Amino acid sequence: MPHSSGSLPTRWLRTFQPVASPRLRLVCFPHAGGSASFFRTWPQQFPADWEVSAVRYPGREERIAEPCLTSMAELAGGIADGLAPHMTPHTVFFGHSMGASVAHEVASLLAARGAAGPAALLVSGRAAPHRLRRLSADEFTDEDLLDMVTRLGGPGAEVLGDPELRDLVLPPIRADYGLLEAYVAGPKAPAVDLPVVAYFGTEDPGPTPDDVRAWSELTSVRCDARAFPGGHFYLVPHEAELVRDIRERLSVLGSGV
């Protein structure tokens, strides 16, 4: 039976293929410098009665005229405000890299408010909060920052060589890395009372496998880990396998979702 009605009507989300009464909602949180369109190819890989949305951070795509946010509290708080009136227990969060931390913070805020939270938290390419390390990115020159992004191999890294395009993508990258620097040194959400799945690339130059597996210490329920070949953006070449794994895991949850 369908569990909820209508797509989520908030400027914080892009819903790619709205479903009138979705059986499950997957809300995806992009990486630093990333945007909602990173997940545009996901919906057609899920059942037709599942709805896939992606969070729209300010300062990019449809929200490019808005200032980027540099505070995790402000970003997570805004997203939680946008989602809270429309959440049901049949929503799952997936976050990659910075998005994993944002998803965790939003889930915690919703729980603290007594609102319906996600049924599961799926994190990818991100160390557990207590294993995060500073990058000193606030001290990086533009070239340092661009070199680091290029080394991580994210989608669109090739446009960084074009000065005009670089001027468009650099501000959100710098803002997001500034947000993350402050977040590493600041307060973080507590453990969550929901299942967690932690995904990572075996050759990721960022968090180590143990750093990612440490999400097991942030849930009172259970935490599974799944490795894929590749680096920080393993989920680009292995998108089909990752989505299949997500689909199978959430299908096993069955009536719990």
MOFEN-V676643 format. One record per residue. N is the residue number from 0. RES is the residue in one small letter. SS is DSSP state (2 for helix, 1 for strand, 0 for the rest). Layout:
BEGIN
n	res	ss
N	RES	SS
N	RES	SS
END
This chain:
BEGIN
n	res	ss
0	m	0
1	p	0
2	h	0
3	s	0
4	s	0
5	g	0
6	s	0
7	l	0
8	p	0
9	t	0
10	r	0
11	w	0
12	l	1
13	r	1
14	t	1
15	f	0
16	q	0
17	p	0
18	v	0
19	a	0
20	s	0
21	p	0
22	r	0
23	l	1
24	r	1
25	l	1
26	v	1
27	c	1
28	f	1
29	p	0
30	h	0
31	a	0
32	g	0
33	g	0
34	s	0
35	a	2
36	s	2
37	f	2
38	f	2
39	r	0
40	t	0
41	w	0
42	p	2
43	q	2
44	q	2
45	f	0
46	p	0
47	a	0
48	d	0
49	w	1
50	e	1
51	v	1
52	s	1
53	a	1
54	v	1
55	r	0
56	y	0
57	p	0
58	g	0
59	r	0
60	e	2
61	e	2
62	r	2
63	i	0
64	a	0
65	e	0
66	p	0
67	c	0
68	l	0
69	t	0
70	s	0
71	m	2
72	a	2
73	e	2
74	l	2
75	a	2
76	g	2
77	g	2
78	i	2
79	a	2
80	d	2
81	g	2
82	l	2
83	a	2
84	p	0
85	h	0
86	m	0
87	t	0
88	p	0
89	h	0
90	t	1
91	v	1
92	f	1
93	f	1
94	g	1
95	h	1
96	s	0
97	m	2
98	g	2
99	a	2
100	s	2
101	v	2
102	a	2
103	h	2
104	e	2
105	v	2
106	a	2
107	s	2
108	l	2
109	l	2
110	a	2
111	a	2
112	r	0
113	g	0
114	a	0
115	a	0
116	g	0
117	p	0
118	a	0
119	a	1
120	l	1
121	l	1
122	v	1
123	s	1
124	g	0
125	r	0
126	a	0
127	a	0
128	p	2
129	h	2
130	r	2
131	l	0
132	r	0
133	r	0
134	l	0
135	s	0
136	a	2
137	d	2
138	e	2
139	f	0
140	t	0
141	d	2
142	e	2
143	d	2
144	l	2
145	l	2
146	d	2
147	m	2
148	v	2
149	t	2
150	r	2
151	l	2
152	g	0
153	g	0
154	p	0
155	g	0
156	a	2
157	e	2
158	v	2
159	l	2
160	g	2
161	d	0
162	p	2
163	e	2
164	l	2
165	r	2
166	d	2
167	l	2
168	v	2
169	l	2
170	p	2
171	p	2
172	i	2
173	r	2
174	a	2
175	d	2
176	y	2
177	g	2
178	l	2
179	l	2
180	e	2
181	a	2
182	y	2
183	v	2
184	a	2
185	g	0
186	p	0
187	k	0
188	a	0
189	p	0
190	a	0
191	v	1
192	d	0
193	l	0
194	p	1
195	v	1
196	v	1
197	a	1
198	y	1
199	f	1
200	g	1
201	t	0
202	e	0
203	d	0
204	p	0
205	g	0
206	p	0
207	t	0
208	p	2
209	d	2
210	d	2
211	v	2
212	r	2
213	a	2
214	w	2
215	s	2
216	e	2
217	l	2
218	t	1
219	s	0
220	v	0
221	r	0
222	c	1
223	d	1
224	a	1
225	r	1
226	a	1
227	f	1
228	p	0
229	g	0
230	g	0
231	h	0
232	f	0
233	y	2
234	l	2
235	v	2
236	p	2
237	h	0
238	e	2
239	a	2
240	e	2
241	l	2
242	v	2
243	r	2
244	d	2
245	i	2
246	r	2
247	e	2
248	r	2
249	l	2
250	s	2
251	v	2
252	l	2
253	g	2
254	s	2
255	g	2
256	v	0
END
